[in-house]
Amino acid sequence: MKNLEKSLVIPLLVLAIVLSGCLETPVAAPPAIDSQVLEENGWVQVGDVVRDSKSFEIGGREIQINTARITYADRELEEYLMDQIGVYRRPPQNLTAHILAMRIVLPSGIPLPSQLVLEMAGSQVEEMAGAMGLKDFHQVNMTTIEVRDGKSAEAKIYAGEIPISEKTTIPVKGVLTTWSASGSTIIASAIYPGDDFVLETEDEKVIIEIDGAAEYEEIVELLQQME
């Protein structure tokens, strides 16, 4: 999502200048999920929080945008897939569901128009999917999900696939959503195995079962806990 930060910087700073008389920017905290909630669902934080701060001079004034990014992964699903696939071949690394979330803070904590952010973030998500080796990853639907404090947030739903061998591909799905929270804007994206797939070996074809609907529900539940 680093490229996303760059693509949003200039238009967001222009908004900040237009809408705000005070240009002080609060520190960005990562979009956190309580550790107990993560543990109960079999998820973990991956790596460290990545914070960034950029200053720009626009219209003779210097303003700043602060961001904080964090990644979560479904360790329980990862262990299941490692066990299922590992009987037949060495599984690819990081084969599981992931949530990548970023908080953007503008001067005076100005919230951003969700439609604008969702459209700009959508193109970046598809680029990221290509860089990750996902094939034919594209938007298939729009929905509304409930996030923290009873807020509703529009979400883009994606579908595609990721090849793990010459004969085996895994169907994947994605979710992208954004909402305002405590004087900031949260952008959250998730990619997860979306359905059963057939693992072809030298001697047989094995069905690896994936409950994509349950995985989606779990991701939405975690997003609802994000603050």
Phi, psi and omega in degrees: 000005180297319178297329179298319178303314183295319183291337182268341191304303187297308180297328180289321179293323176298317177300319182299317181294318183292320190265345188235138173269335178259130186252018177282133184249121177295160176291142179269125173263148180294149175290094193270146170243131182305137184300326179292321177296317177301313182298317181298330182262359179080021179254161178218157171282139180248123178071191183261164172292135178252114180254148179214151179216128181234136177247141180222147175254116180227128180063030178081005180236142178265125177231164189227144173239130180247140178224157174215128182243147180213149181235139176235151180223149179275093182293325181296316178293320178301314180296321178299312181293324177298318180293317184290313184280327184298341177293331187251328180197168178289121182288153174295153177286153176059032178274090181193189176270144179228146169240126175243122184232144180225137172255132177247129178238126179256169177308136180064014178066036182293126175285153182255150177298122186298323180297318179298312182295318182297319180293316182291323181289328183301315180295325180289323179298318180293324176294318179298320180299318177297320179294333180275357179091009177284142181251143177050042180275116188210160179287134180241345185194166169234145178214179175235131178239152177269129179248199187297148177063027176075010179287149174255139181228134175289145181221139173268138179250133183240160174215152179184203178206158177231124179282135176246354173198179181296332185248355187235128172233148179252126174294133179234153176231162181219157177227136175227127180212164179209148177202161178270144183206119174050053177070027179213175177239129177255131173242123182233133175231148179221143174231134184209152173300129191257348185194170175302153174217160183259123177261115181268127175249182180295331187250340187202172173247126184245131177271122175262118186275132178228127177266085184296325180295318179293323179295318178299314180299322179293319178297316178298320178298320179291320177298326179294335180270352185286134176216000000 
